Amino acid sequence: MLFRKKPRLDDPTKESSRCSFCNKLQRRVRKLIKGPEHLYICDECVQVCVEILADDQRAATAEPPHWVVNADATSCALCGMMVRPNEAVRIRDLAPLCVTCVRDVEVTAAAQRRVQP
């Protein structure tokens, strides 16, 4: 009785070997790299990984965005906008207001005084 030898699943030269990430067969990619525990990665997935790492590196070295709030900043009690402590208007010991909200309150109060008899 003749027995055929079964192909090993971890052999990249066999048709059954696939990239563990994109599931492409070995014959559909330029290079299939064997890793531990029957894992493989193709050259295309390696390139994607390299691009992701490069993007992460660029993001880590980039300047922080201009909208990063100072640790000393506080939020306006009306609109919630972040305000530096030296720009916040405090009325007695109440929560701070931004300059824009103070102007809006003044305009509204003046308009109501004109309307009232």
C-alpha positions as CSV (number, residue, x, y, z in Angstrom):
1,M,0.0,0.0,0.0
2,L,1.4,3.4,-1.0
3,F,1.1,6.3,1.3
4,R,1.4,9.9,0.2
5,K,3.2,12.3,2.5
6,K,1.0,15.1,3.6
7,P,2.4,18.6,3.0
8,R,3.4,20.4,6.2
9,L,1.2,23.4,6.9
10,D,4.2,25.5,8.0
11,D,6.1,25.1,4.7
12,P,6.0,28.3,2.7
13,T,6.8,26.4,-0.5
14,K,3.6,24.5,-0.3
15,E,0.3,25.8,-1.8
16,S,-1.4,25.8,1.6
17,S,0.9,28.5,3.1
18,R,-0.8,31.9,3.4
19,C,-0.2,35.2,5.0
20,S,-1.6,35.2,8.5
21,F,-2.7,38.8,8.1
22,C,-4.3,39.2,4.6
23,N,-4.8,35.4,3.9
24,K,-3.1,35.6,0.5
25,L,-1.6,32.4,-0.9
26,Q,2.2,32.3,-1.1
27,R,2.0,32.2,-4.9
28,R,0.0,35.5,-4.9
29,V,2.8,37.5,-3.2
30,R,6.4,38.2,-3.9
31,K,7.7,37.0,-0.5
32,L,6.2,35.1,2.3
33,I,8.1,35.3,5.6
34,K,7.8,32.5,8.2
35,G,7.4,33.6,11.8
36,P,7.0,31.6,14.9
37,E,4.2,29.0,15.5
38,H,3.2,28.5,11.8
39,L,2.6,32.3,11.3
40,Y,3.5,34.0,8.0
41,I,3.6,37.6,6.8
42,C,3.8,38.7,3.2
43,D,5.8,41.5,1.8
44,E,2.7,43.6,1.2
45,C,1.6,43.4,4.9
46,V,5.2,44.2,5.9
47,Q,5.0,47.4,3.8
48,V,1.7,48.3,5.5
49,C,3.3,47.8,8.9
50,V,6.3,50.0,7.9
51,E,4.0,52.8,6.8
52,I,2.0,52.6,10.1
53,L,5.1,52.8,12.1
54,A,6.4,55.7,10.1
55,D,3.1,57.6,10.6
56,D,3.3,56.9,14.3
57,Q,6.9,58.2,14.4
58,R,5.9,61.4,12.5
59,A,3.0,62.0,14.8
60,A,5.2,61.5,17.9
61,T,7.7,64.1,16.7
62,A,5.2,66.6,15.4
63,E,4.5,69.8,17.3
64,P,1.4,69.7,19.5
65,P,-1.6,71.2,17.9
66,H,-2.3,74.9,18.6
67,W,-5.5,74.1,20.5
68,V,-3.8,72.2,23.3
69,V,-5.1,73.8,26.5
70,N,-2.8,75.2,29.1
71,A,-3.0,73.2,32.4
72,D,-3.9,76.5,34.2
73,A,-6.9,77.1,31.9
74,T,-10.5,77.0,33.2
75,S,-13.8,76.7,31.4
76,C,-16.4,79.5,31.0
77,A,-19.5,78.8,33.1
78,L,-21.9,79.7,30.2
79,C,-20.3,78.4,27.0
80,G,-17.7,76.0,28.3
81,M,-14.9,77.5,26.2
82,M,-11.5,77.2,27.8
83,V,-10.2,80.5,29.2
84,R,-6.8,81.4,30.6
85,P,-7.1,82.5,34.2
86,N,-5.9,86.1,33.4
87,E,-8.6,86.4,30.8
88,A,-11.5,85.0,32.8
89,V,-14.0,87.4,34.4
90,R,-15.1,86.3,37.9
91,I,-18.2,87.8,39.4
92,R,-17.7,87.6,43.1
93,D,-16.8,84.0,43.9
94,L,-18.9,82.5,41.1
95,A,-17.6,80.5,38.2
96,P,-15.5,82.3,35.6
97,L,-16.9,83.7,32.4
98,C,-15.1,84.3,29.1
99,V,-14.9,87.8,27.6
100,T,-17.4,86.9,24.8
101,C,-20.1,85.7,27.3
102,V,-19.5,88.9,29.5
103,R,-20.2,91.0,26.4
104,D,-23.3,89.0,25.5
105,V,-24.6,89.4,29.0
106,E,-24.0,93.1,28.9
107,V,-25.8,93.5,25.5
108,T,-28.7,91.4,26.7
109,A,-29.0,93.3,30.0
110,A,-28.9,96.6,28.1
111,A,-31.6,95.4,25.6
112,Q,-33.8,94.3,28.5
113,R,-33.4,97.6,30.3
114,R,-34.6,99.4,27.1
115,V,-37.6,97.2,26.8
116,Q,-38.8,97.5,30.4
117,P,-41.1,100.5,31.1
